[in-house]
Amino acid sequence: MKLADFIEANIGPLCDDWIAFARSRGAEGEAMSTFQLRDHAAQLLAEIVADMRAPMSATELRLRSLDAGSEQFETDGAASLHARQRVKHGFGMMQLVSEFRALRASVMRLWSRSEHTPGVQDVPDMSRFNEALDQILADSVRAFMESVEQTQHLFMGILGHDLRGPLSAVMSCAELMLGQGEQQAQQARVLLRSAMQMKAILDDLMDFTGDNLGVSIPVRPEAASLEALAQDVVDEMATIYPKRAMQVITVGDLHGSWDAMRLRRVIANLLSNALKYGSRDQQITIALNGLAADEVGLSVHNLGPPIPETMLASVFEPLTTTAHADVTPQIAGANLGLGLYIVDRIVGAHGGRIEVSSSQQEGTRFLATLPRHAPASDWARSDRPAAALPPQS
């Protein structure tokens, strides 16, 4: 009997073995019903049989044995559905892989005990079986990892959103304390500075989480003044960092249409980066250039230790910090490394570009070039609610 025929004729006993093994996989397996444990086992075996029976040329067989075939990841196949179900019930990656290892062993064991005695003539069948099972395992592992990653991002998004309310209350109390005498004001500035840093991290986390859930950062352009936006951010930062020198320099027409809330984030993140890594006794300059007819320039410059040359190419990647050589690891790792990544994403969503230059002599300069009238993103034009990117509170 051909191996494919044997599997098809013994799907019941093979599924029973599958259930028994899955139930032995700790508390997760014990807590599941027989129906849940069986889930897609029969469908997986049927797909393996169909794959084994599919005609393949000698060239296709050779390429597949070298893992160079044309198989695509089946997002809706039984392997993917099985993986997502196992994630839902708390299985780990090793538990998932062990199920397929046990399935392979069950097929070989039952076949060897059948009336048919496997021999050399069955090697091609066994190869096709192993290749089909390996492909299904690869699909299942990939779907498992994607499902776990999506769950993690969703959890972070919910966590960040739920922290906004208490944080807003802390910031409001700190702002009230600013007007109650110098001693209280000094304590309030410390409190407000910490709260603002937490808010910046949460804002970045929200956009990063949405981006990883497949939702691009929406842009809702409206008439705005780049100078007014920059000055608002500087005034806000000056309240928190009263001893730091910050100056806004303007030239040309700085009116246009942008997403004002997100552009404030760009300015705030760039300014926060300069405050964190720039020399404390040197001025930070925010230069705005509106001389061109169809675009505007925004740059933030600070003196101090340069960004290492090896990091310049990856400075806008997520989970990367612009740590300088003489900055302690504690300070350099104090945030999630999302600020500049979010800056790059927001600028890109506006149809703009951003670049960075850094040297010991010239200091560090981030230059963003934006179209004077940013196009609205398709996501922002739609009537869909902002589920993945919760509203600012």
C-alpha positions in Angstrom: 0.0 0.0 0.0 1.3 3.4 -0.9 2.0 5.7 2.1 -0.5 8.3 0.9 -3.2 5.6 0.7 -2.3 4.3 4.1 -2.6 7.8 5.7 -5.9 8.4 4.0 -7.3 5.0 5.3 -6.0 5.6 8.8 -6.9 9.2 9.5 -9.1 8.2 12.5 -6.3 6.3 14.4 -3.8 9.0 13.5 -6.1 11.7 14.8 -6.5 9.7 18.1 -2.7 9.6 18.5 -2.6 13.4 17.8 -5.2 14.0 20.5 -3.5 11.8 23.1 -0.2 13.5 22.5 -1.6 17.1 22.5 -3.4 16.3 25.8 -0.1 15.3 27.4 1.4 18.8 26.6 0.9 20.1 30.2 -2.0 22.1 31.7 -2.8 23.7 28.3 -3.6 20.4 26.7 -5.4 19.0 29.8 -7.8 22.0 29.8 -8.9 21.6 26.2 -11.8 19.5 25.0 -11.3 16.6 22.6 -12.8 18.7 19.8 -10.3 21.5 20.5 -7.4 19.1 20.6 -8.4 17.4 17.4 -9.1 20.8 15.6 -7.5 20.6 12.2 -5.7 17.2 12.4 -7.8 15.5 9.8 -7.6 18.4 7.5 -3.8 18.6 7.9 -3.5 14.9 7.1 -5.8 15.3 4.0 -3.6 18.2 2.8 -0.4 16.0 3.3 -2.1 13.2 1.2 -3.1 15.6 -1.5 0.4 17.1 -1.7 2.0 13.6 -1.9 -0.3 12.7 -4.8 0.3 15.9 -6.7 2.4 15.2 -9.8 5.9 16.7 -9.7 8.6 16.6 -12.2 12.1 15.4 -11.4 13.3 19.0 -11.4 10.5 20.1 -9.0 11.3 17.3 -6.7 15.0 18.2 -6.6 14.2 21.9 -6.0 11.8 21.0 -3.2 14.4 18.8 -1.6 16.7 21.8 -1.6 14.0 24.0 0.0 13.8 26.0 -3.3 10.3 25.2 -4.4 7.6 27.6 -5.2 5.4 26.9 -2.1 3.8 30.0 -0.7 2.8 30.6 2.9 -0.8 29.5 3.2 -2.4 32.1 5.5 -5.8 30.4 5.5 -4.6 26.8 5.4 -5.1 24.2 8.1 -1.6 24.6 9.4 -2.1 28.4 9.9 -5.5 27.9 11.5 -4.1 25.2 13.8 -1.3 27.5 14.9 -3.6 30.4 15.7 -5.8 28.1 17.7 -2.9 26.8 19.7 -1.8 30.4 20.5 -5.3 31.1 21.7 -5.1 28.2 24.1 -1.7 29.1 25.5 0.5 26.6 23.7 4.2 27.5 23.3 6.3 27.2 20.2 8.0 24.0 21.4 4.7 22.4 22.1 3.5 23.2 18.6 6.6 21.8 17.0 6.4 18.7 19.1 2.9 18.0 17.9 4.2 17.7 14.3 7.1 15.6 15.4 4.7 13.2 17.1 2.5 13.2 14.0 5.5 12.1 11.9 6.4 9.4 14.4 2.8 8.2 14.5 2.5 7.8 10.8 5.8 5.9 10.6 5.0 3.7 13.5 1.5 2.7 12.3 2.8 2.1 8.8 5.6 -0.1 10.0 3.0 -2.2 11.9 0.6 -2.6 9.0 0.5 -5.5 6.6 2.7 -3.6 4.3 6.4 -3.8 5.2 8.2 -0.6 4.1 11.2 -1.2 1.9 13.6 0.6 -0.5 10.8 1.0 -3.0 9.0 3.2 -0.5 11.8 5.8 -0.1 10.3 8.2 -2.6 6.9 8.1 -0.8 8.6 8.7 2.6 10.5 11.7 1.1 7.3 13.2 -0.3 5.6 12.7 3.1 8.5 14.4 5.0 8.6 17.3 2.6 4.9 17.8 2.8 4.9 17.7 6.6 7.9 20.0 6.7 6.0 22.5 4.5 3.0 22.4 6.8 5.2 22.7 9.8 6.9 25.8 8.3 3.5 27.4 7.6 2.3 26.6 11.1 5.4 28.1 12.8 5.2 31.2 10.7 1.5 31.7 11.6 2.2 31.0 15.2 4.9 33.7 15.4 2.8 36.2 13.6 -0.1 35.6 15.9 2.0 35.9 19.0 3.6 39.1 17.7 0.2 40.6 16.8 -1.1 39.7 20.3 1.9 41.4 21.9 1.4 44.6 19.9 -2.3 44.6 20.7 -1.5 44.2 24.4 0.9 47.1 24.3 -1.6 49.3 22.5 -4.3 48.6 25.1 -1.8 49.2 27.9 -0.6 52.5 26.5 -4.2 53.7 25.9 -5.3 52.8 29.4 -2.4 54.6 31.0 -3.3 57.9 29.3 -6.1 58.8 31.7 -4.1 58.6 35.0 -1.1 60.3 33.3 -3.3 63.2 32.1 -4.4 63.7 35.7 -0.8 63.8 37.0 0.1 66.4 34.4 -2.9 68.6 35.2 -2.0 68.6 38.9 1.6 69.4 38.1 0.5 72.4 35.9 -1.7 73.7 38.8 1.3 73.4 41.2 3.4 75.6 38.9 1.6 78.7 40.1 1.8 78.0 43.8 5.1 79.4 44.9 8.7 78.8 43.7 9.3 75.8 45.9 6.2 74.1 44.7 6.9 75.2 41.1 10.4 73.5 41.2 8.8 70.2 42.4 6.1 70.6 39.8 8.6 71.0 37.0 10.3 67.7 38.0 6.9 66.0 38.1 5.8 67.6 34.8 9.1 66.7 33.1 8.7 63.0 34.1 5.1 63.0 33.1 5.9 64.5 29.7 8.6 61.9 29.1 6.1 59.2 29.9 3.5 60.8 27.6 6.1 60.9 24.8 6.9 57.2 25.2 3.2 56.4 25.2 2.5 58.4 22.1 5.4 56.7 20.3 4.2 53.3 21.5 0.7 54.0 20.2 2.0 54.8 16.7 4.6 52.0 16.8 1.9 49.5 17.8 -0.5 50.6 15.1 2.3 50.5 12.5 3.1 46.9 13.5 -0.6 45.9 13.3 -0.5 47.0 9.7 -2.1 50.4 10.2 -0.1 53.2 8.6 0.1 56.5 10.5 -2.9 58.5 9.2 -2.5 62.1 8.1 -5.3 64.6 8.4 -4.0 67.9 6.9 -5.4 71.3 8.0 -4.3 74.9 7.6 -1.4 75.5 10.0 1.6 77.7 10.7 4.9 75.7 11.1 6.3 78.6 13.1 3.4 78.6 15.6 3.6 74.8 16.0 7.4 75.0 16.7 7.0 77.9 19.1 4.3 76.1 21.0 6.5 73.1 21.5 9.5 75.2 22.5 7.4 77.1 25.0 6.2 73.9 26.5 9.7 72.5 26.7 11.0 75.7 28.2 8.6 75.3 31.1 10.0 71.9 31.8 13.6 72.7 31.1 14.0 76.4 32.2 17.8 76.3 32.2 18.2 75.1 28.6 18.6 77.6 25.8 16.3 77.0 22.8 15.8 79.3 19.8 13.4 79.3 16.8 14.8 80.9 13.6 12.4 81.5 10.7 12.7 82.6 7.1 10.1 82.7 4.4 6.4 81.7 4.4 5.8 79.0 6.9 2.1 78.5 6.3 0.7 75.3 4.7 -1.5 72.3 5.5 -0.3 69.5 7.6 -1.5 67.2 10.4 -0.8 69.7 13.2 -1.0 67.1 16.0 1.5 64.8 14.4 3.8 67.6 13.2 4.0 68.7 16.9 5.2 65.2 17.7 7.9 65.5 15.1 9.2 68.7 16.6 8.8 67.5 20.2 10.6 64.2 19.5 13.5 65.9 17.7 13.7 68.6 20.4 13.6 65.9 23.2 16.5 64.1 21.4 18.5 67.3 21.3 17.8 68.0 25.0 18.8 64.5 26.0 22.0 64.2 24.0 23.1 67.8 23.3 25.5 69.8 25.5 23.7 71.3 28.4 25.5 74.6 28.1 24.9 75.1 24.4 21.9 76.5 22.6 19.5 74.2 20.6 18.4 75.8 17.3 15.1 75.0 15.5 15.4 76.5 12.0 12.3 76.8 9.8 12.7 77.5 6.1 9.7 78.5 3.9 11.5 80.1 0.9 10.5 77.3 -1.5 7.1 77.5 -3.1 6.1 73.9 -2.7 8.0 72.7 0.4 9.2 73.8 3.8 12.2 72.7 5.8 12.4 72.0 9.6 15.8 71.4 11.2 16.8 70.8 14.8 20.5 71.4 15.7 22.5 70.8 18.8 26.2 70.8 19.7 27.7 68.0 21.7 29.0 64.5 21.3 28.1 63.2 17.8 26.1 60.2 16.9 28.6 57.4 16.1 29.1 57.0 12.4 28.1 53.3 12.6 24.7 54.3 13.9 23.8 57.0 11.4 22.4 54.5 8.9 20.1 52.9 11.5 19.1 55.9 13.6 15.5 55.9 12.3 15.0 52.2 12.9 12.8 51.1 15.8 14.3 50.2 19.1 17.5 52.2 18.3 18.8 55.0 20.5 21.2 57.8 19.4 23.6 56.9 22.2 26.8 58.8 22.1 30.2 57.4 23.1 30.3 59.3 26.4 26.7 58.7 27.4 26.2 56.1 30.1 24.2 53.0 29.1 21.6 53.9 31.8 20.9 57.2 30.0 21.2 55.9 26.5 18.7 53.1 27.2 16.3 55.2 29.1 13.6 55.1 26.4 12.3 52.6 23.9 14.2 54.0 21.0 11.0 54.7 19.1 11.1 58.6 19.0 13.1 59.0 15.8 11.4 56.0 14.2 8.1 57.7 14.7 9.5 61.0 13.4 10.5 59.2 10.2 7.1 57.6 9.8 5.2 60.8 10.3 7.4 62.7 7.9 7.0 59.9 5.4 3.2 59.9 5.9 3.2 63.6 5.0 5.1 62.8 1.7 8.3 64.3 3.1 11.8 63.0 3.9 14.2 63.4 6.8 18.0 63.1 7.0 20.6 63.5 9.7 24.2 64.7 9.9 26.5 64.5 12.9 30.1 65.4 13.6 32.2 66.7 16.5 32.8 70.0 14.8 29.3 70.7 13.4 27.2 69.0 15.9 24.0 67.0 15.1 21.3 68.2 12.8 18.1 66.6 11.8 16.5 68.1 8.7 13.0 67.3 7.7 11.6 68.5 4.3 7.9 68.5 4.0 5.5 69.4 1.1 3.8 72.7 1.8 0.4 70.9 1.3 0.5 67.4 2.6 -1.9 64.9 1.0 -4.4 63.2 3.2 -3.8 59.5 3.7 -6.4 57.1 2.4 -6.9 55.8 5.9 -7.6 59.3 7.2 -10.1 60.0 4.4 -12.1 56.9 5.3 -14.9 56.7 7.8 -13.3 53.9 9.7 -12.9 54.5 13.5 -9.3 54.8 14.8 -9.3 51.4 16.5 -5.6 50.6 16.4 -4.4 54.1 17.1 -6.5 55.3 20.1 -7.3 59.0 20.2 -5.1 61.3 22.2 -6.4 62.0 25.6 
